[in-house]
Amino acid sequence: MSTRQHRKSYVRPLVVPLIAIAFSGYFAWHGWHGSFGVEARRQLTVEADRLRSELETVKKERGALEHRVGLLRSSNLESDMLDERAREILGFANANEMAIVASAPQHAMMNKN
């Protein structure tokens, strides 16, 4: 009867722990940098804060516009507001009023002198 002796392998006992470390590293990487990871959550939080502040700005603008529209309703119509809007849109002025055009370029006025 013959027996065979084998030398002990140093690599064989390390195979399972190395595979476990590799899987753990893979999941840790994706847990931090993946689409549902810590970095993605931080970026979503920053984006949500930016959008909240933008929403507040838009709400304030909407409130101002609703107030101006409310002034133009027939129940509480202000004649000054209506007159201002009509002049602005149509570009008219009364005969006894002086009109100042705000869109005239400055260099054109300097060339006249």
C-alpha positions as CSV (number, residue, x, y, z in Angstrom):
1,M,0.0,0.0,0.0
2,S,1.4,3.2,-1.0
3,T,0.6,6.6,0.5
4,R,1.1,9.9,-1.2
5,Q,2.0,12.8,0.8
6,H,1.0,16.3,-0.3
7,R,2.5,19.5,0.8
8,K,0.2,21.9,2.4
9,S,-0.9,24.7,0.1
10,Y,-0.8,28.2,1.5
11,V,-3.2,29.5,-1.2
12,R,-6.0,27.1,-0.7
13,P,-7.1,28.3,2.8
14,L,-7.0,31.9,1.5
15,V,-9.4,31.4,-1.4
16,V,-12.7,31.7,0.5
17,P,-11.6,34.8,2.6
18,L,-10.3,36.5,-0.5
19,I,-13.6,35.9,-2.4
20,A,-15.5,37.3,0.7
21,I,-13.3,40.4,0.9
22,A,-13.8,41.0,-2.9
23,F,-17.6,40.7,-2.5
24,S,-17.5,43.0,0.5
25,G,-15.4,45.5,-1.4
26,Y,-17.7,45.4,-4.3
27,F,-20.8,46.1,-2.2
28,A,-19.0,48.7,-0.1
29,W,-18.0,50.6,-3.3
30,H,-21.5,50.6,-4.7
31,G,-23.0,51.4,-1.3
32,W,-20.9,54.6,-1.3
33,H,-20.7,55.6,-5.0
34,G,-23.7,53.8,-6.5
35,S,-27.0,55.3,-7.7
36,F,-28.6,54.7,-4.3
37,G,-25.4,55.2,-2.3
38,V,-24.3,57.8,0.2
39,E,-22.9,60.2,-2.4
40,A,-26.1,60.0,-4.5
41,R,-28.2,60.8,-1.4
42,R,-25.9,63.8,-0.6
43,Q,-26.3,65.1,-4.1
44,L,-30.1,64.7,-4.0
45,T,-30.2,66.6,-0.6
46,V,-28.3,69.5,-2.1
47,E,-30.5,69.5,-5.2
48,A,-33.7,69.4,-3.0
49,D,-32.4,72.4,-1.0
50,R,-31.8,74.3,-4.2
51,L,-35.2,73.5,-5.5
52,R,-36.9,74.5,-2.2
53,S,-35.3,77.9,-2.4
54,E,-36.2,78.3,-6.0
55,L,-39.8,77.3,-5.1
56,E,-39.9,80.0,-2.5
57,T,-38.7,82.6,-5.0
58,V,-41.3,81.5,-7.6
59,K,-44.1,81.6,-4.9
60,K,-43.2,85.2,-4.1
61,E,-43.2,86.1,-7.8
62,R,-46.6,84.4,-8.2
63,G,-48.0,86.2,-5.1
64,A,-46.9,89.6,-6.6
65,L,-48.4,88.8,-10.0
66,E,-51.7,87.6,-8.3
67,H,-51.8,90.9,-6.4
68,R,-51.3,92.9,-9.6
69,V,-54.0,90.8,-11.4
70,G,-56.3,91.3,-8.5
71,L,-56.0,95.1,-8.9
72,L,-57.1,94.8,-12.5
73,R,-60.3,92.8,-11.6
74,S,-63.6,94.7,-12.1
75,S,-64.6,94.5,-8.5
76,N,-61.6,96.6,-7.3
77,L,-60.3,98.1,-10.5
78,E,-57.8,100.9,-9.9
79,S,-57.9,103.5,-12.7
80,D,-54.3,104.4,-12.2
81,M,-53.2,100.8,-12.7
82,L,-55.3,100.4,-15.8
83,D,-54.0,103.7,-17.2
84,E,-50.4,102.7,-16.5
85,R,-50.8,99.3,-18.2
86,A,-52.6,100.8,-21.2
87,R,-49.9,103.4,-21.7
88,E,-47.2,100.8,-21.4
89,I,-48.7,98.4,-23.8
90,L,-50.0,100.8,-26.4
91,G,-47.2,103.4,-26.0
92,F,-49.6,106.4,-25.8
93,A,-49.4,109.6,-23.8
94,N,-51.7,112.6,-23.3
95,A,-51.0,115.8,-25.2
96,N,-49.9,117.7,-22.0
97,E,-47.5,115.0,-20.8
98,M,-43.8,114.7,-21.5
99,A,-42.7,111.2,-22.6
100,I,-39.2,110.0,-21.7
101,V,-38.0,107.0,-23.6
102,A,-35.9,104.8,-21.4
103,S,-34.6,102.5,-24.1
104,A,-32.6,105.2,-26.0
105,P,-28.9,104.4,-26.2
106,Q,-26.6,106.8,-24.3
107,H,-24.1,107.2,-27.1
108,A,-26.8,108.4,-29.5
109,M,-27.6,111.2,-27.1
110,M,-24.0,112.2,-26.8
111,N,-23.6,112.4,-30.6
112,K,-26.3,115.1,-30.8
113,N,-24.2,117.5,-28.6
